[in-house]
Amino acid sequence: MWTGLLWFALLAAAGLCYPRRPRTAGTLWIMLGVLSLTMNLQRNADSWLAPTPGLFMIGMGTWYLIKYRNPDVRAKHVEYWTAKA
């Protein structure tokens, strides 16, 4: 039960961090993916589909970290989101 609450808290935090802090959101997505991999592999180790959601989340978090590592790209992203408000 506590693991599910932790998973949901990480998901909510990653979703709330994305527009303003994409690298923090990427780190939270990686943590969410590792937690999902751990939960899925412990529960059903025989299924070949078990690691798929966790690997997707790790990949998406890594993509956020790579995409927004340049300060100019981050500034342009924040400017875009600020202009929308």
PDB file of N, CA, C and O in Angstrom:
ATOM      1  N   MET A   1       0.810  -1.180   0.000  1.00  0.00           N
ATOM      2  CA  MET A   1       0.000   0.000   0.000  1.00  0.00           C
ATOM      3  C   MET A   1       0.865   1.261   0.000  1.00  0.00           C
ATOM      4  O   MET A   1       0.591   2.209  -0.737  1.00  0.00           O
ATOM      5  N   TRP A   2       1.911   1.268   0.831  1.00  0.00           N
ATOM      6  CA  TRP A   2       2.776   2.438   0.899  1.00  0.00           C
ATOM      7  C   TRP A   2       3.520   2.646  -0.414  1.00  0.00           C
ATOM      8  O   TRP A   2       3.802   3.780  -0.800  1.00  0.00           O
ATOM      9  N   THR A   3       3.831   1.567  -1.086  1.00  0.00           N
ATOM     10  CA  THR A   3       4.526   1.696  -2.357  1.00  0.00           C
ATOM     11  C   THR A   3       3.629   2.354  -3.396  1.00  0.00           C
ATOM     12  O   THR A   3       4.097   3.162  -4.199  1.00  0.00           O
ATOM     13  N   GLY A   4       2.354   2.017  -3.386  1.00  0.00           N
ATOM     14  CA  GLY A   4       1.412   2.646  -4.307  1.00  0.00           C
ATOM     15  C   GLY A   4       1.255   4.128  -4.038  1.00  0.00           C
ATOM     16  O   GLY A   4       1.165   4.930  -4.967  1.00  0.00           O
ATOM     17  N   LEU A   5       1.221   4.489  -2.766  1.00  0.00           N
ATOM     18  CA  LEU A   5       1.133   5.910  -2.417  1.00  0.00           C
ATOM     19  C   LEU A   5       2.399   6.658  -2.826  1.00  0.00           C
ATOM     20  O   LEU A   5       2.326   7.792  -3.300  1.00  0.00           O
ATOM     21  N   LEU A   6       3.554   6.031  -2.647  1.00  0.00           N
ATOM     22  CA  LEU A   6       4.814   6.639  -3.078  1.00  0.00           C
ATOM     23  C   LEU A   6       4.831   6.801  -4.593  1.00  0.00           C
ATOM     24  O   LEU A   6       5.268   7.831  -5.106  1.00  0.00           O
ATOM     25  N   TRP A   7       4.351   5.776  -5.314  1.00  0.00           N
ATOM     26  CA  TRP A   7       4.301   5.832  -6.777  1.00  0.00           C
ATOM     27  C   TRP A   7       3.418   6.986  -7.233  1.00  0.00           C
ATOM     28  O   TRP A   7       3.792   7.747  -8.126  1.00  0.00           O
ATOM     29  N   PHE A   8       2.246   7.114  -6.617  1.00  0.00           N
ATOM     30  CA  PHE A   8       1.327   8.188  -6.990  1.00  0.00           C
ATOM     31  C   PHE A   8       1.900   9.557  -6.631  1.00  0.00           C
ATOM     32  O   PHE A   8       1.718  10.516  -7.381  1.00  0.00           O
ATOM     33  N   ALA A   9       2.590   9.661  -5.495  1.00  0.00           N
ATOM     34  CA  ALA A   9       3.197  10.938  -5.104  1.00  0.00           C
ATOM     35  C   ALA A   9       4.297  11.338  -6.091  1.00  0.00           C
ATOM     36  O   ALA A   9       4.410  12.512  -6.445  1.00  0.00           O
ATOM     37  N   LEU A  10       5.104  10.378  -6.536  1.00  0.00           N
ATOM     38  CA  LEU A  10       6.130  10.677  -7.532  1.00  0.00           C
ATOM     39  C   LEU A  10       5.507  11.102  -8.856  1.00  0.00           C
ATOM     40  O   LEU A  10       6.000  12.020  -9.510  1.00  0.00           O
ATOM     41  N   LEU A  11       4.429  10.440  -9.248  1.00  0.00           N
ATOM     42  CA  LEU A  11       3.740  10.786 -10.483  1.00  0.00           C
ATOM     43  C   LEU A  11       3.170  12.205 -10.414  1.00  0.00           C
ATOM     44  O   LEU A  11       3.309  12.985 -11.356  1.00  0.00           O
ATOM     45  N   ALA A  12       2.536  12.528  -9.303  1.00  0.00           N
ATOM     46  CA  ALA A  12       1.961  13.870  -9.131  1.00  0.00           C
ATOM     47  C   ALA A  12       3.059  14.927  -9.103  1.00  0.00           C
ATOM     48  O   ALA A  12       2.910  15.985  -9.715  1.00  0.00           O
ATOM     49  N   ALA A  13       4.149  14.660  -8.409  1.00  0.00           N
ATOM     50  CA  ALA A  13       5.248  15.628  -8.337  1.00  0.00           C
ATOM     51  C   ALA A  13       5.888  15.837  -9.709  1.00  0.00           C
ATOM     52  O   ALA A  13       6.214  16.967 -10.073  1.00  0.00           O
ATOM     53  N   ALA A  14       6.069  14.768 -10.465  1.00  0.00           N
ATOM     54  CA  ALA A  14       6.650  14.901 -11.811  1.00  0.00           C
ATOM     55  C   ALA A  14       5.724  15.694 -12.719  1.00  0.00           C
ATOM     56  O   ALA A  14       6.188  16.514 -13.511  1.00  0.00           O
ATOM     57  N   GLY A  15       4.442  15.464 -12.615  1.00  0.00           N
ATOM     58  CA  GLY A  15       3.494  16.202 -13.441  1.00  0.00           C
ATOM     59  C   GLY A  15       3.422  17.668 -13.074  1.00  0.00           C
ATOM     60  O   GLY A  15       3.260  18.516 -13.951  1.00  0.00           O
ATOM     61  N   LEU A  16       3.539  17.982 -11.806  1.00  0.00           N
ATOM     62  CA  LEU A  16       3.480  19.376 -11.372  1.00  0.00           C
ATOM     63  C   LEU A  16       4.783  20.130 -11.633  1.00  0.00           C
ATOM     64  O   LEU A  16       4.773  21.351 -11.788  1.00  0.00           O
ATOM     65  N   CYS A  17       5.895  19.413 -11.682  1.00  0.00           N
ATOM     66  CA  CYS A  17       7.192  20.063 -11.904  1.00  0.00           C
ATOM     67  C   CYS A  17       7.471  20.349 -13.368  1.00  0.00           C
ATOM     68  O   CYS A  17       8.291  21.217 -13.669  1.00  0.00           O
ATOM     69  N   TYR A  18       6.817  19.650 -14.291  1.00  0.00           N
ATOM     70  CA  TYR A  18       7.249  19.713 -15.685  1.00  0.00           C
ATOM     71  C   TYR A  18       7.280  21.096 -16.312  1.00  0.00           C
ATOM     72  O   TYR A  18       8.326  21.457 -16.853  1.00  0.00           O
ATOM     73  N   PRO A  19       6.243  21.885 -16.287  1.00  0.00           N
ATOM     74  CA  PRO A  19       6.342  23.116 -17.076  1.00  0.00           C
ATOM     75  C   PRO A  19       7.462  24.048 -16.632  1.00  0.00           C
ATOM     76  O   PRO A  19       8.112  24.677 -17.467  1.00  0.00           O
ATOM     77  N   ARG A  20       7.693  24.143 -15.324  1.00  0.00           N
ATOM     78  CA  ARG A  20       8.702  25.089 -14.838  1.00  0.00           C
ATOM     79  C   ARG A  20      10.065  24.451 -14.609  1.00  0.00           C
ATOM     80  O   ARG A  20      11.087  25.118 -14.773  1.00  0.00           O
ATOM     81  N   ARG A  21      10.104  23.199 -14.241  1.00  0.00           N
ATOM     82  CA  ARG A  21      11.366  22.529 -13.916  1.00  0.00           C
ATOM     83  C   ARG A  21      11.454  21.186 -14.628  1.00  0.00           C
ATOM     84  O   ARG A  21      11.193  20.148 -14.021  1.00  0.00           O
ATOM     85  N   PRO A  22      11.820  21.193 -15.909  1.00  0.00           N
ATOM     86  CA  PRO A  22      11.817  19.941 -16.667  1.00  0.00           C
ATOM     87  C   PRO A  22      12.897  18.950 -16.222  1.00  0.00           C
ATOM     88  O   PRO A  22      12.687  17.741 -16.317  1.00  0.00           O
ATOM     89  N   ARG A  23      14.039  19.431 -15.744  1.00  0.00           N
ATOM     90  CA  ARG A  23      15.066  18.476 -15.303  1.00  0.00           C
ATOM     91  C   ARG A  23      14.675  17.805 -13.997  1.00  0.00           C
ATOM     92  O   ARG A  23      14.979  16.630 -13.795  1.00  0.00           O
ATOM     93  N   THR A  24      14.010  18.526 -13.111  1.00  0.00           N
ATOM     94  CA  THR A  24      13.500  17.900 -11.885  1.00  0.00           C
ATOM     95  C   THR A  24      12.439  16.875 -12.236  1.00  0.00           C
ATOM     96  O   THR A  24      12.402  15.789 -11.657  1.00  0.00           O
ATOM     97  N   ALA A  25      11.576  17.214 -13.183  1.00  0.00           N
ATOM     98  CA  ALA A  25      10.563  16.268 -13.627  1.00  0.00           C
ATOM     99  C   ALA A  25      11.211  15.033 -14.247  1.00  0.00           C
ATOM    100  O   ALA A  25      10.736  13.915 -14.041  1.00  0.00           O
ATOM    101  N   GLY A  26      12.292  15.226 -15.005  1.00  0.00           N
ATOM    102  CA  GLY A  26      13.007  14.086 -15.582  1.00  0.00           C
ATOM    103  C   GLY A  26      13.584  13.172 -14.516  1.00  0.00           C
ATOM    104  O   GLY A  26      13.516  11.948 -14.633  1.00  0.00           O
ATOM    105  N   THR A  27      14.148  13.763 -13.484  1.00  0.00           N
ATOM    106  CA  THR A  27      14.686  12.959 -12.379  1.00  0.00           C
ATOM    107  C   THR A  27      13.574  12.194 -11.667  1.00  0.00           C
ATOM    108  O   THR A  27      13.747  11.028 -11.311  1.00  0.00           O
ATOM    109  N   LEU A  28      12.440  12.847 -11.462  1.00  0.00           N
ATOM    110  CA  LEU A  28      11.312  12.170 -10.816  1.00  0.00           C
ATOM    111  C   LEU A  28      10.763  11.051 -11.702  1.00  0.00           C
ATOM    112  O   LEU A  28      10.355  10.011 -11.186  1.00  0.00           O
ATOM    113  N   TRP A  29      10.744  11.244 -13.022  1.00  0.00           N
ATOM    114  CA  TRP A  29      10.299  10.184 -13.929  1.00  0.00           C
ATOM    115  C   TRP A  29      11.236   8.988 -13.871  1.00  0.00           C
ATOM    116  O   TRP A  29      10.787   7.843 -13.922  1.00  0.00           O
ATOM    117  N   ILE A  30      12.546   9.249 -13.763  1.00  0.00           N
ATOM    118  CA  ILE A  30      13.500   8.136 -13.644  1.00  0.00           C
ATOM    119  C   ILE A  30      13.260   7.383 -12.341  1.00  0.00           C
ATOM    120  O   ILE A  30      13.260   6.152 -12.329  1.00  0.00           O
ATOM    121  N   MET A  31      13.058   8.106 -11.249  1.00  0.00           N
ATOM    122  CA  MET A  31      12.760   7.454  -9.968  1.00  0.00           C
ATOM    123  C   MET A  31      11.464   6.650 -10.057  1.00  0.00           C
ATOM    124  O   MET A  31      11.375   5.548  -9.516  1.00  0.00           O
ATOM    125  N   LEU A  32      10.461   7.202 -10.740  1.00  0.00           N
ATOM    126  CA  LEU A  32       9.187   6.512 -10.923  1.00  0.00           C
ATOM    127  C   LEU A  32       9.378   5.245 -11.744  1.00  0.00           C
ATOM    128  O   LEU A  32       8.769   4.218 -11.446  1.00  0.00           O
ATOM    129  N   GLY A  33      10.216   5.305 -12.773  1.00  0.00           N
ATOM    130  CA  GLY A  33      10.494   4.129 -13.587  1.00  0.00           C
ATOM    131  C   GLY A  33      11.217   3.041 -12.817  1.00  0.00           C
ATOM    132  O   GLY A  33      10.903   1.860 -12.967  1.00  0.00           O
ATOM    133  N   VAL A  34      12.177   3.424 -11.997  1.00  0.00           N
ATOM    134  CA  VAL A  34      12.896   2.436 -11.183  1.00  0.00           C
ATOM    135  C   VAL A  34      11.939   1.783 -10.188  1.00  0.00           C
ATOM    136  O   VAL A  34      11.984   0.570  -9.983  1.00  0.00           O
ATOM    137  N   LEU A  35      11.076   2.585  -9.572  1.00  0.00           N
ATOM    138  CA  LEU A  35      10.097   2.033  -8.639  1.00  0.00           C
ATOM    139  C   LEU A  35       9.127   1.098  -9.365  1.00  0.00           C
ATOM    140  O   LEU A  35       8.776   0.040  -8.844  1.00  0.00           O
ATOM    141  N   SER A  36       8.695   1.488 -10.567  1.00  0.00           N
ATOM    142  CA  SER A  36       7.784   0.638 -11.334  1.00  0.00           C
ATOM    143  C   SER A  36       8.453  -0.670 -11.737  1.00  0.00           C
ATOM    144  O   SER A  36       7.835  -1.732 -11.665  1.00  0.00           O
ATOM    145  N   LEU A  37       9.714  -0.599 -12.160  1.00  0.00           N
ATOM    146  CA  LEU A  37      10.444  -1.827 -12.501  1.00  0.00           C
ATOM    147  C   LEU A  37      10.546  -2.755 -11.298  1.00  0.00           C
ATOM    148  O   LEU A  37      10.325  -3.961 -11.406  1.00  0.00           O
ATOM    149  N   THR A  38      10.881  -2.181 -10.167  1.00  0.00           N
ATOM    150  CA  THR A  38      11.014  -2.981  -8.947  1.00  0.00           C
ATOM    151  C   THR A  38       9.684  -3.642  -8.576  1.00  0.00           C
ATOM    152  O   THR A  38       9.640  -4.832  -8.266  1.00  0.00           O
ATOM    153  N   MET A  39       8.615  -2.869  -8.610  1.00  0.00           N
ATOM    154  CA  MET A  39       7.307  -3.422  -8.248  1.00  0.00           C
ATOM    155  C   MET A  39       6.862  -4.499  -9.245  1.00  0.00           C
ATOM    156  O   MET A  39       6.376  -5.555  -8.840  1.00  0.00           O
ATOM    157  N   ASN A  40       7.025  -4.237 -10.536  1.00  0.00           N
ATOM    158  CA  ASN A  40       6.574  -5.201 -11.538  1.00  0.00           C
ATOM    159  C   ASN A  40       7.398  -6.473 -11.531  1.00  0.00           C
ATOM    160  O   ASN A  40       6.846  -7.565 -11.671  1.00  0.00           O
ATOM    161  N   LEU A  41       8.699  -6.356 -11.372  1.00  0.00           N
ATOM    162  CA  LEU A  41       9.532  -7.550 -11.403  1.00  0.00           C
ATOM    163  C   LEU A  41       9.369  -8.388 -10.142  1.00  0.00           C
ATOM    164  O   LEU A  41       9.555  -9.604 -10.191  1.00  0.00           O
ATOM    165  N   GLN A  42       9.031  -7.779  -9.030  1.00  0.00           N
ATOM    166  CA  GLN A  42       8.782  -8.554  -7.821  1.00  0.00           C
ATOM    167  C   GLN A  42       7.438  -9.276  -7.891  1.00  0.00           C
ATOM    168  O   GLN A  42       7.289 -10.385  -7.377  1.00  0.00           O
ATOM    169  N   ARG A  43       6.481  -8.643  -8.524  1.00  0.00           N
ATOM    170  CA  ARG A  43       5.129  -9.202  -8.562  1.00  0.00           C
ATOM    171  C   ARG A  43       5.003 -10.307  -9.597  1.00  0.00           C
ATOM    172  O   ARG A  43       4.531 -11.397  -9.274  1.00  0.00           O
ATOM    173  N   ASN A  44       5.413 -10.050 -10.834  1.00  0.00           N
ATOM    174  CA  ASN A  44       5.275 -11.052 -11.887  1.00  0.00           C
ATOM    175  C   ASN A  44       6.578 -11.147 -12.667  1.00  0.00           C
ATOM    176  O   ASN A  44       6.742 -10.530 -13.720  1.00  0.00           O
ATOM    177  N   ALA A  45       7.492 -11.930 -12.129  1.00  0.00           N
ATOM    178  CA  ALA A  45       8.799 -12.077 -12.746  1.00  0.00           C
ATOM    179  C   ALA A  45       8.745 -12.940 -14.005  1.00  0.00           C
ATOM    180  O   ALA A  45       9.686 -12.917 -14.799  1.00  0.00           O
ATOM    181  N   ASP A  46       7.674 -13.697 -14.205  1.00  0.00           N
ATOM    182  CA  ASP A  46       7.587 -14.572 -15.366  1.00  0.00           C
ATOM    183  C   ASP A  46       7.104 -13.848 -16.615  1.00  0.00           C
ATOM    184  O   ASP A  46       7.290 -14.359 -17.720  1.00  0.00           O
ATOM    185  N   SER A  47       6.501 -12.699 -16.480  1.00  0.00           N
ATOM    186  CA  SER A  47       5.942 -11.987 -17.624  1.00  0.00           C
ATOM    187  C   SER A  47       7.028 -11.201 -18.346  1.00  0.00           C
ATOM    188  O   SER A  47       7.816 -10.506 -17.705  1.00  0.00           O
ATOM    189  N   TRP A  48       7.079 -11.300 -19.654  1.00  0.00           N
ATOM    190  CA  TRP A  48       8.063 -10.544 -20.428  1.00  0.00           C
ATOM    191  C   TRP A  48       7.628  -9.097 -20.625  1.00  0.00           C
ATOM    192  O   TRP A  48       8.438  -8.261 -21.027  1.00  0.00           O
ATOM    193  N   LEU A  49       6.349  -8.784 -20.345  1.00  0.00           N
ATOM    194  CA  LEU A  49       5.868  -7.413 -20.457  1.00  0.00           C
ATOM    195  C   LEU A  49       6.062  -6.605 -19.179  1.00  0.00           C
ATOM    196  O   LEU A  49       5.792  -5.405 -19.162  1.00  0.00           O
ATOM    197  N   ALA A  50       6.523  -7.242 -18.120  1.00  0.00           N
ATOM    198  CA  ALA A  50       6.631  -6.575 -16.829  1.00  0.00           C
ATOM    199  C   ALA A  50       7.516  -5.333 -16.851  1.00  0.00           C
ATOM    200  O   ALA A  50       7.122  -4.327 -16.260  1.00  0.00           O
ATOM    201  N   PRO A  51       8.679  -5.333 -17.488  1.00  0.00           N
ATOM    202  CA  PRO A  51       9.530  -4.136 -17.408  1.00  0.00           C
ATOM    203  C   PRO A  51       9.142  -3.008 -18.363  1.00  0.00           C
ATOM    204  O   PRO A  51       9.746  -1.937 -18.305  1.00  0.00           O
ATOM    205  N   THR A  52       8.171  -3.209 -19.226  1.00  0.00           N
ATOM    206  CA  THR A  52       7.857  -2.220 -20.265  1.00  0.00           C
ATOM    207  C   THR A  52       7.471  -0.843 -19.718  1.00  0.00           C
ATOM    208  O   THR A  52       8.064   0.140 -20.163  1.00  0.00           O
ATOM    209  N   PRO A  53       6.522  -0.700 -18.787  1.00  0.00           N
ATOM    210  CA  PRO A  53       6.188   0.652 -18.302  1.00  0.00           C
ATOM    211  C   PRO A  53       7.351   1.327 -17.581  1.00  0.00           C
ATOM    212  O   PRO A  53       7.569   2.527 -17.743  1.00  0.00           O
ATOM    213  N   GLY A  54       8.087   0.575 -16.802  1.00  0.00           N
ATOM    214  CA  GLY A  54       9.219   1.149 -16.082  1.00  0.00           C
ATOM    215  C   GLY A  54      10.309   1.628 -17.025  1.00  0.00           C
ATOM    216  O   GLY A  54      10.894   2.690 -16.814  1.00  0.00           O
ATOM    217  N   LEU A  55      10.585   0.850 -18.064  1.00  0.00           N
ATOM    218  CA  LEU A  55      11.596   1.257 -19.034  1.00  0.00           C
ATOM    219  C   LEU A  55      11.146   2.484 -19.816  1.00  0.00           C
ATOM    220  O   LEU A  55      11.965   3.339 -20.155  1.00  0.00           O
ATOM    221  N   PHE A  56       9.849   2.577 -20.105  1.00  0.00           N
ATOM    222  CA  PHE A  56       9.332   3.757 -20.784  1.00  0.00           C
ATOM    223  C   PHE A  56       9.517   5.007 -19.924  1.00  0.00           C
ATOM    224  O   PHE A  56       9.924   6.055 -20.426  1.00  0.00           O
ATOM    225  N   MET A  57       9.219   4.895 -18.632  1.00  0.00           N
ATOM    226  CA  MET A  57       9.359   6.046 -17.742  1.00  0.00           C
ATOM    227  C   MET A  57      10.816   6.458 -17.578  1.00  0.00           C
ATOM    228  O   MET A  57      11.121   7.650 -17.534  1.00  0.00           O
ATOM    229  N   ILE A  58      11.710   5.493 -17.488  1.00  0.00           N
ATOM    230  CA  ILE A  58      13.137   5.807 -17.398  1.00  0.00           C
ATOM    231  C   ILE A  58      13.600   6.485 -18.680  1.00  0.00           C
ATOM    232  O   ILE A  58      14.366   7.448 -18.633  1.00  0.00           O
ATOM    233  N   GLY A  59      13.143   5.991 -19.815  1.00  0.00           N
ATOM    234  CA  GLY A  59      13.508   6.606 -21.092  1.00  0.00           C
ATOM    235  C   GLY A  59      12.990   8.029 -21.220  1.00  0.00           C
ATOM    236  O   GLY A  59      13.699   8.909 -21.710  1.00  0.00           O
ATOM    237  N   MET A  60      11.757   8.259 -20.780  1.00  0.00           N
ATOM    238  CA  MET A  60      11.195   9.601 -20.862  1.00  0.00           C
ATOM    239  C   MET A  60      11.934  10.563 -19.925  1.00  0.00           C
ATOM    240  O   MET A  60      12.197  11.708 -20.295  1.00  0.00           O
ATOM    241  N   GLY A  61      12.265  10.108 -18.729  1.00  0.00           N
ATOM    242  CA  GLY A  61      13.015  10.953 -17.803  1.00  0.00           C
ATOM    243  C   GLY A  61      14.406  11.274 -18.323  1.00  0.00           C
ATOM    244  O   GLY A  61      14.882  12.399 -18.177  1.00  0.00           O
ATOM    245  N   THR A  62      15.056  10.293 -18.926  1.00  0.00           N
ATOM    246  CA  THR A  62      16.377  10.531 -19.505  1.00  0.00           C
ATOM    247  C   THR A  62      16.282  11.514 -20.661  1.00  0.00           C
ATOM    248  O   THR A  62      17.161  12.357 -20.840  1.00  0.00           O
ATOM    249  N   TRP A  63      15.211  11.404 -21.449  1.00  0.00           N
ATOM    250  CA  TRP A  63      15.017  12.335 -22.561  1.00  0.00           C
ATOM    251  C   TRP A  63      14.863  13.768 -22.041  1.00  0.00           C
ATOM    252  O   TRP A  63      15.415  14.698 -22.630  1.00  0.00           O
ATOM    253  N   TYR A  64      14.122  13.955 -20.951  1.00  0.00           N
ATOM    254  CA  TYR A  64      13.981  15.287 -20.356  1.00  0.00           C
ATOM    255  C   TYR A  64      15.333  15.828 -19.901  1.00  0.00           C
ATOM    256  O   TYR A  64      15.644  16.999 -20.120  1.00  0.00           O
ATOM    257  N   LEU A  65      16.132  14.976 -19.270  1.00  0.00           N
ATOM    258  CA  LEU A  65      17.432  15.425 -18.783  1.00  0.00           C
ATOM    259  C   LEU A  65      18.357  15.813 -19.938  1.00  0.00           C
ATOM    260  O   LEU A  65      19.088  16.800 -19.848  1.00  0.00           O
ATOM    261  N   ILE A  66      18.323  15.041 -21.013  1.00  0.00           N
ATOM    262  CA  ILE A  66      19.191  15.335 -22.154  1.00  0.00           C
ATOM    263  C   ILE A  66      18.696  16.560 -22.917  1.00  0.00           C
ATOM    264  O   ILE A  66      19.490  17.413 -23.312  1.00  0.00           O
ATOM    265  N   LYS A  67      17.402  16.642 -23.120  1.00  0.00           N
ATOM    266  CA  LYS A  67      16.841  17.740 -23.910  1.00  0.00           C
ATOM    267  C   LYS A  67      17.067  19.097 -23.244  1.00  0.00           C
ATOM    268  O   LYS A  67      17.378  20.073 -23.928  1.00  0.00           O
ATOM    269  N   TYR A  68      16.916  19.171 -21.936  1.00  0.00           N
ATOM    270  CA  TYR A  68      16.979  20.451 -21.228  1.00  0.00           C
ATOM    271  C   TYR A  68      18.294  20.678 -20.497  1.00  0.00           C
ATOM    272  O   TYR A  68      18.323  21.430 -19.523  1.00  0.00           O
ATOM    273  N   ARG A  69      19.380  20.055 -20.931  1.00  0.00           N
ATOM    274  CA  ARG A  69      20.663  20.290 -20.265  1.00  0.00           C
ATOM    275  C   ARG A  69      21.296  21.613 -20.682  1.00  0.00           C
ATOM    276  O   ARG A  69      22.161  22.133 -19.978  1.00  0.00           O
ATOM    277  N   ASN A  70      20.874  22.160 -21.816  1.00  0.00           N
ATOM    278  CA  ASN A  70      21.389  23.434 -22.302  1.00  0.00           C
ATOM    279  C   ASN A  70      20.592  24.582 -21.670  1.00  0.00           C
ATOM    280  O   ASN A  70      19.363  24.578 -21.744  1.00  0.00           O
ATOM    281  N   PRO A  71      21.263  25.568 -21.049  1.00  0.00           N
ATOM    282  CA  PRO A  71      20.529  26.666 -20.399  1.00  0.00           C
ATOM    283  C   PRO A  71      19.685  27.493 -21.376  1.00  0.00           C
ATOM    284  O   PRO A  71      18.633  28.007 -20.995  1.00  0.00           O
ATOM    285  N   ASP A  72      20.130  27.626 -22.622  1.00  0.00           N
ATOM    286  CA  ASP A  72      19.357  28.386 -23.606  1.00  0.00           C
ATOM    287  C   ASP A  72      18.033  27.697 -23.924  1.00  0.00           C
ATOM    288  O   ASP A  72      17.003  28.355 -24.071  1.00  0.00           O
ATOM    289  N   VAL A  73      18.066  26.385 -24.027  1.00  0.00           N
ATOM    290  CA  VAL A  73      16.840  25.624 -24.299  1.00  0.00           C
ATOM    291  C   VAL A  73      15.890  25.727 -23.112  1.00  0.00           C
ATOM    292  O   VAL A  73      14.682  25.871 -23.295  1.00  0.00           O
ATOM    293  N   ARG A  74      16.429  25.653 -21.895  1.00  0.00           N
ATOM    294  CA  ARG A  74      15.587  25.793 -20.698  1.00  0.00           C
ATOM    295  C   ARG A  74      14.955  27.174 -20.628  1.00  0.00           C
ATOM    296  O   ARG A  74      13.776  27.299 -20.298  1.00  0.00           O
ATOM    297  N   ALA A  75      15.733  28.220 -20.938  1.00  0.00           N
ATOM    298  CA  ALA A  75      15.194  29.582 -20.895  1.00  0.00           C
ATOM    299  C   ALA A  75      14.099  29.765 -21.942  1.00  0.00           C
ATOM    300  O   ALA A  75      13.086  30.413 -21.679  1.00  0.00           O
ATOM    301  N   LYS A  76      14.302  29.200 -23.116  1.00  0.00           N
ATOM    302  CA  LYS A  76      13.286  29.298 -24.166  1.00  0.00           C
ATOM    303  C   LYS A  76      12.014  28.558 -23.757  1.00  0.00           C
ATOM    304  O   LYS A  76      10.905  29.015 -24.033  1.00  0.00           O
ATOM    305  N   HIS A  77      12.184  27.424 -23.103  1.00  0.00           N
ATOM    306  CA  HIS A  77      11.038  26.646 -22.636  1.00  0.00           C
ATOM    307  C   HIS A  77      10.244  27.417 -21.575  1.00  0.00           C
ATOM    308  O   HIS A  77       9.016  27.473 -21.639  1.00  0.00           O
ATOM    309  N   VAL A  78      10.940  28.009 -20.602  1.00  0.00           N
ATOM    310  CA  VAL A  78      10.273  28.783 -19.553  1.00  0.00           C
ATOM    311  C   VAL A  78       9.587  30.012 -20.153  1.00  0.00           C
ATOM    312  O   VAL A  78       8.484  30.376 -19.745  1.00  0.00           O
ATOM    313  N   GLU A  79      10.243  30.643 -21.116  1.00  0.00           N
ATOM    314  CA  GLU A  79       9.637  31.807 -21.782  1.00  0.00           C
ATOM    315  C   GLU A  79       8.350  31.413 -22.496  1.00  0.00           C
ATOM    316  O   GLU A  79       7.366  32.152 -22.457  1.00  0.00           O
ATOM    317  N   TYR A  80       8.353  30.261 -23.143  1.00  0.00           N
ATOM    318  CA  TYR A  80       7.145  29.778 -23.828  1.00  0.00           C
ATOM    319  C   TYR A  80       6.005  29.550 -22.851  1.00  0.00           C
ATOM    320  O   TYR A  80       4.873  29.963 -23.104  1.00  0.00           O
ATOM    321  N   TRP A  81       6.305  28.880 -21.713  1.00  0.00           N
ATOM    322  CA  TRP A  81       5.253  28.607 -20.741  1.00  0.00           C
ATOM    323  C   TRP A  81       4.782  29.870 -20.029  1.00  0.00           C
ATOM    324  O   TRP A  81       3.611  29.976 -19.666  1.00  0.00           O
ATOM    325  N   THR A  82       5.692  30.835 -19.824  1.00  0.00           N
ATOM    326  CA  THR A  82       5.297  32.084 -19.178  1.00  0.00           C
ATOM    327  C   THR A  82       4.417  32.922 -20.102  1.00  0.00           C
ATOM    328  O   THR A  82       3.481  33.578 -19.643  1.00  0.00           O
ATOM    329  N   ALA A  83       4.710  32.901 -21.392  1.00  0.00           N
ATOM    330  CA  ALA A  83       3.920  33.665 -22.355  1.00  0.00           C
ATOM    331  C   ALA A  83       2.511  33.112 -22.492  1.00  0.00           C
ATOM    332  O   ALA A  83       1.584  33.854 -22.819  1.00  0.00           O
ATOM    333  N   LYS A  84       2.338  31.814 -22.247  1.00  0.00           N
ATOM    334  CA  LYS A  84       1.008  31.191 -22.346  1.00  0.00           C
ATOM    335  C   LYS A  84       0.100  31.615 -21.208  1.00  0.00           C
ATOM    336  O   LYS A  84      -1.122  31.608 -21.359  1.00  0.00           O
ATOM    337  N   ALA A  85       0.674  31.984 -20.073  1.00  0.00           N
ATOM    338  CA  ALA A  85      -0.132  32.292 -18.890  1.00  0.00           C
ATOM    339  C   ALA A  85      -0.793  33.628 -18.954  1.00  0.00           C
ATOM    340  O   ALA A  85      -1.501  34.012 -18.023  1.00  0.00           O
TER     341      ALA A  85
END
